Structure formats: structure tokens, C-alpha cells
């Protein structure tokens, strides 16, 4: 701090010189919103899930009684659950080992210069781009009317007259386009 700033802080302690110049206080104040967000969005549901697992909570009842580890004893006593848990561990471990091996091979191949490297990169990115383009194709096809079919046959709307109007279809396509564009590209069009 310069001499002028020091005298201003000494003369007027309400300027917050100590709080703004102290790195520990300032860094704690800057990180506090992120920590509060993480606690609110991850910590609270985690604690609530543990609490519910130690109780007899059901979706059909508002009553809640603490029963301890009885739920875990019941689940671990079930041979079907133990088999499913073992299959999950085996599948997870083997799939991650395969992913690590194949990704290392792919990284070594792509680090070398060779003819047609762009084609290999394109084929690697294709599984991520194809579902998005297929989804846009399904939304904007007029012959298939996939969105209209889902909304009228399996959705909340039971009348095809509302969705057969061109203005409604235009608004629906625009809404879906903006939603998907913002979701996949994190870009707002308005």
C-alpha cells in the first residue's frame, strides 16, 4: 500500500482497508458463494438421502421413523442384490480398463503424423455429433411428425387439431431448436 492509502485507512477505518487487503479474508469471501452452492446442491441432498436410508420413509406415507441399518441389512441379505452389485463392479472395472487401454492407443496414434489424420479425428467425433443431428432431423421432419405423435398419443395433449395448425408447429420447432441449441452450445439466441 502507498503512504496515502495507509493514512486514509488509518483515518477512516470504515473504508474496509483491513478486510480488502487481507488475502485470507478476501479469498474466503470470494470462495464462499461457490462453497454455499456446492453445499446446497450436493451436500444437502446427500445428507437427506442418508437420512432417508436410515428411516422407513416411503413415497406413499408422510410418516418417518428412524430404523437404523435395517434397510441395509435387508438389502445385503438379498442374493439378487449381491449378484447385481458384483456384476456392477465387474462391469465397471472391466469397462474402465478397456477404455484406458484403447484411449492410450488412440492417443499414441493421433500424436503421430500420418496421412488421413483428419478422417480419424472425424470418426472419433462422429458418435458425439451424430445423435444431435439425428435429433434435429427427427424434430424438423414433416413426414414423420415424431414430436406431434409423442405429444398427441403419449403426452398430455389429446387433440391433434391444435398441433396440426402451421403456427403451432412453427412455435414448437422454434422452441425445441432454441432449447437444444442453448443446451448443446451454451449460447443464447435472444
C-alpha positions as CSV (number, residue, x, y, z in Angstrom):
1,X,0.0,0.0,0.0
2,X,1.1,3.5,-0.6
3,X,1.6,6.1,2.1
4,X,-1.6,7.9,1.0
5,X,-3.7,4.7,1.2
6,X,-2.3,3.8,4.6
7,X,-3.2,7.2,6.0
8,X,-6.7,7.0,4.5
9,X,-7.2,3.6,6.1
10,X,-5.9,4.8,9.4
11,X,-8.0,7.9,9.4
12,X,-11.2,6.2,8.2
13,X,-11.3,2.6,9.4
14,X,-14.8,2.1,7.9
15,X,-13.3,2.1,4.4
16,X,-12.6,-1.6,4.8
17,X,-8.9,-1.4,4.3
18,X,-8.2,-4.4,6.5
19,X,-10.8,-6.6,5.0
20,X,-10.0,-5.8,1.4
21,X,-6.2,-6.0,1.9
22,X,-6.2,-9.2,3.9
23,X,-5.7,-12.1,1.4
24,X,-7.2,-14.7,3.7
25,X,-10.4,-12.8,4.4
26,X,-10.8,-11.7,0.7
27,X,-10.2,-15.2,-0.6
28,X,-12.7,-16.7,1.9
29,X,-15.2,-14.1,0.8
30,X,-14.7,-14.9,-2.8
31,X,-14.9,-18.6,-2.5
32,X,-17.9,-18.6,-0.1
33,X,-20.6,-18.4,-2.7
34,X,-19.2,-21.4,-4.6
35,X,-19.0,-23.4,-1.4
36,X,-22.5,-22.5,-0.4
37,X,-23.7,-23.5,-3.9
38,X,-22.0,-26.9,-3.6
39,X,-23.3,-27.5,-0.1
40,X,-26.8,-26.5,-1.2
41,X,-26.9,-28.5,-4.5
42,X,-24.8,-31.6,-3.5
43,X,-24.4,-31.7,0.3
44,X,-28.0,-31.2,1.3
45,X,-29.4,-33.9,-1.0
46,X,-26.6,-36.3,0.1
47,X,-27.4,-35.8,3.8
48,X,-31.1,-36.2,3.0
49,X,-30.5,-39.4,1.1
50,X,-28.5,-40.9,4.1
51,X,-31.2,-39.8,6.5
52,X,-33.9,-41.4,4.3
53,X,-31.9,-44.6,4.0
54,X,-31.8,-44.9,7.8
55,X,-35.6,-44.4,8.1
56,X,-38.7,-46.2,6.9
57,X,-39.7,-43.4,4.6
58,X,-41.9,-44.3,1.6
59,X,-43.4,-42.3,-1.1
60,X,-47.0,-43.1,-0.1
61,X,-46.7,-42.0,3.5
62,X,-45.8,-38.8,5.3
63,X,-44.6,-40.6,8.4
64,X,-40.9,-41.1,9.1
65,X,-39.4,-43.3,11.7
66,X,-35.7,-43.9,12.4
67,X,-34.9,-47.6,11.9
68,X,-31.1,-47.6,11.7
69,X,-29.3,-50.0,9.5
70,X,-32.3,-52.4,9.0
71,X,-32.7,-51.3,5.3
72,X,-29.0,-52.1,4.6
73,X,-29.3,-55.5,6.4
74,X,-32.3,-56.3,4.3
75,X,-30.7,-55.4,1.0
76,X,-27.4,-57.1,1.7
77,X,-29.3,-60.2,2.7
78,X,-30.9,-60.4,-0.7
79,X,-28.9,-62.7,-3.0
80,X,-30.2,-61.0,-6.2
81,X,-28.9,-57.6,-4.9
82,X,-25.5,-59.1,-4.1
83,X,-25.3,-60.6,-7.6
84,X,-26.3,-57.3,-9.2
85,X,-23.7,-55.4,-7.1
86,X,-21.0,-57.9,-8.1
87,X,-21.9,-57.6,-11.8
88,X,-21.9,-53.8,-11.5
89,X,-18.3,-53.9,-10.0
90,X,-17.1,-56.3,-12.6
91,X,-18.6,-54.3,-15.5
92,X,-17.3,-51.0,-14.2
93,X,-13.8,-52.3,-13.6
94,X,-13.5,-54.1,-17.0
95,X,-15.0,-51.3,-19.0
96,X,-12.6,-48.7,-17.4
97,X,-9.6,-50.9,-18.1
98,X,-10.7,-51.3,-21.7
99,X,-11.3,-47.5,-22.0
100,X,-7.8,-46.8,-20.6
101,X,-6.1,-49.2,-22.9
102,X,-7.9,-48.0,-26.0
103,X,-7.6,-44.3,-25.2
104,X,-3.8,-44.7,-24.7
105,X,-3.6,-46.5,-28.1
106,X,-5.7,-43.8,-29.7
107,X,-3.6,-41.0,-28.1
108,X,-0.4,-42.6,-29.4
109,X,-1.8,-43.0,-32.9
110,X,-3.1,-39.4,-33.0
111,X,0.2,-38.0,-31.8
112,X,2.0,-39.3,-34.9
113,X,1.8,-37.5,-38.2
114,X,0.2,-39.6,-40.9
115,X,-2.0,-39.2,-44.0
116,X,-5.7,-39.1,-43.3
117,X,-5.4,-37.9,-39.7
118,X,-8.4,-35.6,-40.2
119,X,-10.5,-38.7,-41.1
120,X,-9.6,-40.5,-37.9
121,X,-10.4,-37.4,-35.9
122,X,-13.7,-37.1,-37.7
123,X,-14.6,-40.7,-37.0
124,X,-13.7,-40.2,-33.3
125,X,-16.1,-37.2,-33.0
126,X,-18.9,-38.8,-35.0
127,X,-20.5,-40.6,-32.1
128,X,-20.9,-37.3,-30.3
129,X,-22.2,-35.3,-33.3
130,X,-24.5,-37.9,-34.9
131,X,-27.1,-38.1,-32.1
132,X,-27.5,-34.3,-32.1
133,X,-28.0,-34.2,-35.8
134,X,-30.4,-37.2,-35.7
135,X,-32.4,-35.5,-33.0
136,X,-32.7,-32.3,-35.1
137,X,-33.7,-34.4,-38.0
138,X,-36.5,-36.1,-36.1
139,X,-37.7,-32.7,-34.8
140,X,-37.8,-31.0,-38.1
141,X,-39.2,-33.8,-40.3
142,X,-42.7,-33.1,-41.5
143,X,-43.4,-36.5,-42.9
144,X,-42.6,-38.4,-39.7
145,X,-44.2,-35.9,-37.2
146,X,-42.4,-37.5,-34.3
147,X,-42.8,-34.7,-31.9
148,X,-46.5,-34.3,-32.8
149,X,-47.0,-38.1,-32.4
150,X,-45.4,-38.2,-29.0
151,X,-47.4,-35.1,-27.8
152,X,-50.7,-36.4,-29.1
153,X,-50.5,-40.2,-28.5
154,X,-48.3,-40.4,-25.4
155,X,-48.2,-36.9,-24.0
156,X,-50.5,-34.5,-22.2
157,X,-52.3,-33.2,-25.4
158,X,-55.0,-35.4,-26.7
159,X,-56.2,-33.3,-29.7
160,X,-54.4,-33.4,-33.0
161,X,-56.3,-30.3,-34.2
162,X,-54.2,-28.0,-32.0
163,X,-50.9,-29.4,-33.2
164,X,-51.9,-29.6,-36.9
165,X,-52.0,-25.8,-37.2
166,X,-48.9,-24.5,-39.0
167,X,-48.4,-21.7,-36.5
168,X,-48.3,-24.2,-33.6
169,X,-45.8,-26.4,-35.4
170,X,-43.6,-23.4,-36.1
171,X,-43.6,-22.3,-32.5
172,X,-42.9,-25.9,-31.4
173,X,-40.0,-26.2,-33.7
174,X,-38.6,-22.8,-32.7
175,X,-38.9,-23.7,-29.0
176,X,-37.2,-27.1,-29.4
177,X,-34.4,-25.5,-31.6
178,X,-33.6,-22.8,-29.1
179,X,-33.7,-25.3,-26.2
180,X,-31.4,-27.7,-27.8
181,X,-29.1,-25.1,-29.3
182,X,-28.7,-23.4,-25.9
183,X,-28.2,-26.8,-24.2
184,X,-25.5,-28.1,-26.5
185,X,-23.7,-24.9,-27.4
186,X,-24.3,-22.8,-24.3
187,X,-25.4,-20.0,-26.5
188,X,-28.5,-17.8,-26.1
189,X,-30.0,-16.7,-29.4
190,X,-32.1,-13.8,-28.0
